[in-house]
Amino acid sequence: MGLNNKITQIIDQGIPIEQKLQEICDLLKQSIAHYHWVGFSFRVHPDFDNQ
């Protein structure tokens, strides 16, 4: 299974977002030898109603 598919499986899990992000970081660190840092950037969709 490819890395993209594994990440998609993590995202689709019914777990808290913090755990998803940690699992993605752990997967990248395990899978890519030169990975030692991961950052996430978030954008709120304009149609998102935060009320």
C-alpha positions in Angstrom: 0.0 0.0 0.0 1.3 3.4 -0.9 2.1 6.2 1.5 -0.9 8.3 0.2 -3.3 5.5 0.9 -1.9 5.0 4.4 -2.3 8.7 5.1 -5.9 8.6 3.8 -6.7 5.7 6.0 -5.4 7.6 9.0 -7.5 10.7 8.1 -10.6 8.5 7.7 -10.3 7.0 11.2 -12.7 8.1 13.8 -10.0 9.4 16.1 -9.3 12.9 17.4 -7.5 15.2 15.0 -4.4 15.4 17.3 -4.0 11.7 17.1 -4.4 11.7 13.3 -1.7 14.3 13.0 0.6 12.4 15.3 0.1 9.1 13.4 0.8 10.9 10.1 4.1 12.3 11.6 5.0 8.8 12.9 4.3 7.2 9.5 6.4 9.8 7.6 9.3 9.3 10.0 9.1 5.5 9.7 8.7 5.6 5.9 11.1 8.2 4.7 14.6 8.0 6.2 15.5 11.8 5.8 12.2 13.0 7.4 12.9 14.6 10.7 10.4 17.4 10.8 6.7 17.7 9.8 4.6 20.9 9.8 0.9 21.3 9.1 -0.7 24.4 7.7 -4.5 24.9 8.1 -6.9 27.1 6.2 -10.6 27.6 7.1 -12.8 27.1 4.1 -14.9 30.2 3.3 -18.1 28.2 3.5 -17.3 27.0 7.0 -19.8 28.2 9.6 -18.0 28.5 12.9 -21.1 29.2 15.0 
